[in-house]
Amino acid sequence: MLKEQPIDGIKIDRSFVAGLPADASSGAIVAAVVAMAHALGRSVTAEGIETSDQLAFLKALGCDLAQGYLLSSPLPFGELQDWLDAAHRV
């Protein structure tokens, strides 16, 4: 059963994120996955976020983590700390 699996989080595939927020079916699936994951005490990561509308929609649902080109292109590990430092400068 899903509730008994040794996992900390659930990832929402980019194929569901791509249609957000306009695609009602994708929106319903994503909302259900977020609600189910949280009910099971799991975190939710959405991947493939490319627009601010997608990010806003996912934030409104309570998605915990986000990945996608809107936030950053993939980085070599050595550049990650520089990116994190720059992202948190005031």
Phi and psi restraints in degrees (value plus and minus 20) as a CYANA .aco file:
   2 LEU   PHI     -79.4   -39.4
   2 LEU   PSI     -61.7   -21.7
   3 LYS   PHI     -85.8   -45.8
   3 LYS   PSI     -38.2     1.8
   4 GLU   PHI    -119.2   -79.2
   4 GLU   PSI     -22.7    17.3
   5 GLN   PHI     -94.2   -54.2
   5 GLN   PSI     124.5   164.5
   6 PRO   PHI    -101.7   -61.7
   6 PRO   PSI      44.8    84.8
   7 ILE   PHI    -143.1  -103.1
   7 ILE   PSI     129.4   169.4
   8 ASP   PHI    -117.0   -77.0
   8 ASP   PSI     -46.5    -6.5
   9 GLY   PHI    -171.7  -131.7
   9 GLY   PSI     149.1   189.1
  10 ILE   PHI    -144.3  -104.3
  10 ILE   PSI     117.5   157.5
  11 LYS   PHI    -128.6   -88.6
  11 LYS   PSI     112.6   152.6
  12 ILE   PHI    -112.3   -72.3
  12 ILE   PSI     102.3   142.3
  13 ASP   PHI     -86.0   -46.0
  13 ASP   PSI     127.6   167.6
  14 ARG   PHI     -77.9   -37.9
  14 ARG   PSI     -44.1    -4.1
  15 SER   PHI     -84.8   -44.8
  15 SER   PSI     -48.8    -8.8
  16 PHE   PHI    -103.5   -63.5
  16 PHE   PSI     -54.5   -14.5
  17 VAL   PHI     -90.3   -50.3
  17 VAL   PSI     -53.8   -13.8
  18 ALA   PHI     -75.3   -35.3
  18 ALA   PSI     -56.3   -16.3
  19 GLY   PHI    -106.5   -66.5
  19 GLY   PSI     -25.4    14.6
  20 LEU   PHI     -95.4   -55.4
  20 LEU   PSI     128.0   168.0
  21 PRO   PHI    -111.9   -71.9
  21 PRO   PSI     -19.5    20.5
  22 ALA   PHI     -91.4   -51.4
  22 ALA   PSI     -55.0   -15.0
  23 ASP   PHI    -100.6   -60.6
  23 ASP   PSI      86.9   126.9
  24 ALA   PHI     -82.4   -42.4
  24 ALA   PSI     -56.5   -16.5
  25 SER   PHI     -85.2   -45.2
  25 SER   PSI     -66.4   -26.4
  26 SER   PHI     -82.1   -42.1
  26 SER   PSI     -61.5   -21.5
  27 GLY   PHI     -80.6   -40.6
  27 GLY   PSI     -61.4   -21.4
  28 ALA   PHI     -87.2   -47.2
  28 ALA   PSI     -60.3   -20.3
  29 ILE   PHI     -85.6   -45.6
  29 ILE   PSI     -66.1   -26.1
  30 VAL   PHI     -82.3   -42.3
  30 VAL   PSI     -64.3   -24.3
  31 ALA   PHI     -80.6   -40.6
  31 ALA   PSI     -60.7   -20.7
  32 ALA   PHI     -87.0   -47.0
  32 ALA   PSI     -60.5   -20.5
  33 VAL   PHI     -84.6   -44.6
  33 VAL   PSI     -63.4   -23.4
  34 VAL   PHI     -82.5   -42.5
  34 VAL   PSI     -66.5   -26.5
  35 ALA   PHI     -82.7   -42.7
  35 ALA   PSI     -63.6   -23.6
  36 MET   PHI     -84.4   -44.4
  36 MET   PSI     -66.5   -26.5
  37 ALA   PHI     -79.8   -39.8
  37 ALA   PSI     -65.8   -25.8
  38 HIS   PHI     -86.3   -46.3
  38 HIS   PSI     -57.0   -17.0
  39 ALA   PHI     -83.6   -43.6
  39 ALA   PSI     -48.2    -8.2
  40 LEU   PHI    -112.4   -72.4
  40 LEU   PSI     -16.5    23.5
  41 GLY   PHI      56.3    96.3
  41 GLY   PSI       3.9    43.9
  42 ARG   PHI    -125.8   -85.8
  42 ARG   PSI     133.3   173.3
  43 SER   PHI    -107.7   -67.7
  43 SER   PSI     142.5   182.5
  44 VAL   PHI    -146.5  -106.5
  44 VAL   PSI     109.6   149.6
  45 THR   PHI    -136.2   -96.2
  45 THR   PSI     110.1   150.1
  46 ALA   PHI    -124.3   -84.3
  46 ALA   PSI     113.2   153.2
  47 GLU   PHI    -132.0   -92.0
  47 GLU   PSI     138.2   178.2
  48 GLY   PHI      61.7   101.7
  48 GLY   PSI       5.2    45.2
  49 ILE   PHI     -96.3   -56.3
  49 ILE   PSI     101.4   141.4
  50 GLU   PHI    -141.8  -101.8
  50 GLU   PSI     -32.4     7.6
  51 THR   PHI    -150.6  -110.6
  51 THR   PSI     136.4   176.4
  52 SER   PHI     -87.8   -47.8
  52 SER   PSI     -48.1    -8.1
  53 ASP   PHI     -86.1   -46.1
  53 ASP   PSI     -60.4   -20.4
  54 GLN   PHI     -83.2   -43.2
  54 GLN   PSI     -65.5   -25.5
  55 LEU   PHI     -82.0   -42.0
  55 LEU   PSI     -63.8   -23.8
  56 ALA   PHI     -82.1   -42.1
  56 ALA   PSI     -62.4   -22.4
  57 PHE   PHI     -81.0   -41.0
  57 PHE   PSI     -66.6   -26.6
  58 LEU   PHI     -87.0   -47.0
  58 LEU   PSI     -58.6   -18.6
  59 LYS   PHI     -81.6   -41.6
  59 LYS   PSI     -62.8   -22.8
  60 ALA   PHI     -82.4   -42.4
  60 ALA   PSI     -50.3   -10.3
  61 LEU   PHI    -100.0   -60.0
  61 LEU   PSI     -33.2     6.8
  62 GLY   PHI      72.5   112.5
  62 GLY   PSI      -0.2    39.8
  63 CYS   PHI     -78.6   -38.6
  63 CYS   PSI     114.6   154.6
  64 ASP   PHI    -102.0   -62.0
  64 ASP   PSI     -60.2   -20.2
  65 LEU   PHI    -154.4  -114.4
  65 LEU   PSI     134.5   174.5
  66 ALA   PHI    -156.0  -116.0
  66 ALA   PSI     122.5   162.5
  67 GLN   PHI    -153.3  -113.3
  67 GLN   PSI     124.3   164.3
  68 GLY   PHI     135.4   175.4
  68 GLY   PSI     147.3   187.3
  69 TYR   PHI     -84.6   -44.6
  69 TYR   PSI     -41.2    -1.2
  70 LEU   PHI     -80.1   -40.1
  70 LEU   PSI     -55.5   -15.5
  71 LEU   PHI    -110.2   -70.2
  71 LEU   PSI     -60.9   -20.9
  72 SER   PHI    -197.1  -157.1
  72 SER   PSI     129.9   169.9
  73 SER   PHI     -96.4   -56.4
  73 SER   PSI     143.5   183.5
  74 PRO   PHI     -78.0   -38.0
  74 PRO   PSI     119.8   159.8
  75 LEU   PHI    -140.7  -100.7
  75 LEU   PSI     124.4   164.4
  76 PRO   PHI     -84.0   -44.0
  76 PRO   PSI     128.9   168.9
  77 PHE   PHI     -72.5   -32.5
  77 PHE   PSI     -59.0   -19.0
  78 GLY   PHI     -83.4   -43.4
  78 GLY   PSI     -42.1    -2.1
  79 GLU   PHI    -115.3   -75.3
  79 GLU   PSI     -28.3    11.7
  80 LEU   PHI     -81.4   -41.4
  80 LEU   PSI     -66.2   -26.2
  81 GLN   PHI     -82.5   -42.5
  81 GLN   PSI     -60.7   -20.7
  82 ASP   PHI     -80.6   -40.6
  82 ASP   PSI     -62.1   -22.1
  83 TRP   PHI     -85.1   -45.1
  83 TRP   PSI     -64.1   -24.1
  84 LEU   PHI     -82.9   -42.9
  84 LEU   PSI     -62.9   -22.9
  85 ASP   PHI     -81.5   -41.5
  85 ASP   PSI     -63.8   -23.8
  86 ALA   PHI     -87.5   -47.5
  86 ALA   PSI     -55.5   -15.5
  87 ALA   PHI     -89.5   -49.5
  87 ALA   PSI     -44.2    -4.2
  88 HIS   PHI    -127.5   -87.5
  88 HIS   PSI      -8.9    31.1
  89 ARG   PHI     -95.9   -55.9
  89 ARG   PSI     121.4   161.4
